Amino acid sequence: MINKSNYTLSFTVRASKMNKAGKAPIEVLIAVGDERTVFSTGKLVALENWNKDKQCVRGTNSEAVVLNEFLKSLRVRIYEEEIKLVKHGFAITAMLLRDALLNKVELIKEETILNVYKRHNEMQHKQIGCGISKGTYANSKHGLSLLEKFIQSKYNRDDMFLRELNRDFIEEYRIWLLSEHGLSQNGAVKYLSLLKKVVNRAVANNKIAFNPFASYKLERQEVSPDFLNEDELRRIINFNSPLPRLERTRDMFLFACYTGLSYIDVKTLKVEHLERDNQGRMWIKKKRVKTGVLARIPLLPNAKMLIDKYAGGDTLMPIYSDKDINLYLKDIAILCHIDKRITYHTARHTHATMMLTLGVDLYTVSKLLGHTNIQTTQIYAKLVDESKKKAIDLIPNIS
């Protein structure tokens, strides 16, 4: 809520500065308490045409109408500048209000955090389908909403200047995400990373001189992603059900295990993404929706059989919604006696660990998965190494 300042605004005509044509300048008088300031509107009026009581030009001719409309709009502009000043935490003075109207208050020109974030999201929205997924845009929208709530909750303000960002702000935001929204450390880092991206863009565009993230490290907790071992994967391969929804769910899950494609990449897979090389081998060549990185994946015979099985439909792979398929996978896990939380993304983890276990090098697996950096793939390498250690531990000691 913005409280209107106690100031008076009036228009006057300075007769002492009347020119040879009999016209005098119209001036603005602003008074805040005992402080007064007067400045010219840049407009002239004949003294006999000025209505001192109503502070307007007499008459209905075109000149009078134009001048009166100008004075009305000027009054509105002054009120709008007052709102800006109050929003930015200024105490209103007559001189400050005048300077704001004349665009002389530098701080008002400064960029704010939320405005920069909003422009970032607007640019993302325009790129949906061209390197930006709907999910990525939805995350950015939610990130903006969270930041708005944090600023309101912590500082009781509608926005903040970019220059006010510092290490303490970032750390307080992280703690707020953990305590007020129950996010995990990695969940909090996800939204801090979004803010960092926005701030980096502002730094690149010279909107802020110092990058507060330069001295702040975003630390993710190492999480071991779930994947299926050989025995568990075989149980799902051999799983049969009279229920069509479970059969199709099994097939869609196995297709991701064979290809390493994510849910959205399977959903958007089209015939034109299939190519045959000079040796006759079939490949999937598709840019990942999430990152835009080209994934080039050899089409294994089992994956080709699944494509053929569902040929002729509206989509290449008729996958259910992500909500439904994860629900059906939960049923399949129970029926297959797999004591793990299985989601569709588990198939991608399974594909990665399966490739590494078979001896495919880390760089190749990274390319197959369409990762933007090899560090992401190294998580799976650690899982495979740990799995090997456990297997060795099971071998009885030979005396």
Residue, then its C-alpha position, 0 to 999 in steps of 0.5 A: m500500500i502506497n501512502k500519498s504524500n502531503y504536498t500541494l500542486s498548483f499551476t501559476v502564471r508569472a506575469s513579470k516574465m510576460n513577452k512582447a506578444g502578451k504571453a507569460p510562462i505557466e509554472v508549476l508550484i510544488a509545496v511539501g511542508d515549508e519547502r517550495t519549488v517553482f519551475s516552468t512547464g515550457k508553455l505560455v498563455a495570454l494573461e487575460n486567458w488564464n483562470k487563476d481560481k481553476q488553474c486552467v486556460r479559459g475558452t474552448n478554442s483549440e489552443a485552450v483545449v491543448l494547453n488544458e490537456f497538457l496541464k492535466s497530463l502533467r498533473v498525472r505525471i507528477y503523481e506517477e513520479e510520486i508513486k515511483l519515489v515512494k515505492h523506492g523508499f524515498a521521503i518526498t520533498a518538493m525538490l525531489l519531486r521536481d527532479a523526478l519529473l525532470n528525470k534527474v533522479e538516477l536511482i529511479k532509473e536503476e534496474t530492479i531484480l524482479n523487472v530483470y527477471k520478468r524480461h528474462n522470462e518473457m524472452q524464454h516464453k518467446q523461445i518455447g519450442c525453439g530450444i526452450s521447453k514448456g517445463t523450463y519456462a514453467n520453472s522460471k515462472h515459479g522461480l520469479s513467484l518465489l522471489e517475489k514472495f521472499i522480497q515481500s516477506k523478508y523486506n516488506r517491499d514490492d521489488m529491490f534494486l539490483r545493486e542491493l543484491n549481495r551475498d547475504f541476500i542470496e544466503e537468506y533466500r536459500i534459507w527461506l526456500l529451505s525453511e518456508h517452502g520445505l525445499s531440499q538443498n538441491g531444490a533451493v539450489k535449482y532456484l538460486s541457479l535461475l536467479k544467478k542466470v538472471v543476474n549474469r545476464a544483467v552483469a553482461n548488459n552492464k545493469i549491475a557492476f558487481n556480481p554477488f554470485a561471484s563469491y557465492k558457491l552453489e553447493r548441491q548435495e550428492v544424490s545417488p539416482d535410482f536405477l535398475n540392476e540387471d535382474e530388476l530390468r529383466r523382471i520388467i522385460n518379462f512382465n506381462s499383464p492383461l491390462p493394456r495400460l500396463e503393457r504400454t507403460r512397460d514398453m515405453f519404459l523399456f524404450a527409454c532404457y534402450t535409448g536413454l531418452s527422457y520423457i519429453d524427448v520420447k513424447t516429441l520423437k518423430v519419424e524424421h528423427l530416425e536415420r539410417d547410416n551407410q552401413g544400414r544401422m538405424w540411428i536416432k538423431k534428435k536435439r534434446v528438448k531440455t538443453g538443445v544438445l544433439a543426441r545421436i543414439p544407435l537404435l538397438p533392435n529391441a527399441k526398433m521392435l517397440i517402434d514397429k509395434y506402435a507404428g501407425g498411430d498419431t505419434l511415434m511412441p504413444i506415451y501416457s502423460d508423465k503423471d499417469i505413466n509414473l503412477y502405472l510404473k509404481d504398480i509395475a514395480i509392486l507386481c515385479h517385486i522391485d523394492k525401489r521408487i521407479t519413475y520414468h526418469t529411472a529408465r534414463h538412469t538405467h540406460a546410463t549405468m547399463m552402458l557404463t557397465l558394458g564398458v562404453d567409455l564415459y565420453t561416449v555415454s555423455k554424448l549418447l545422453g545428450h549431456t551438456n557437460i561430462q560432470t553430469t555423466q560422472i554421477y553414473a560412473k560413480l554408481v557403477d564403481e560402487s556397484k562393482k565394489k559391492a559385487i567384489d565384497l560378496i566374493p568369499n575370501i580365498s585362503 
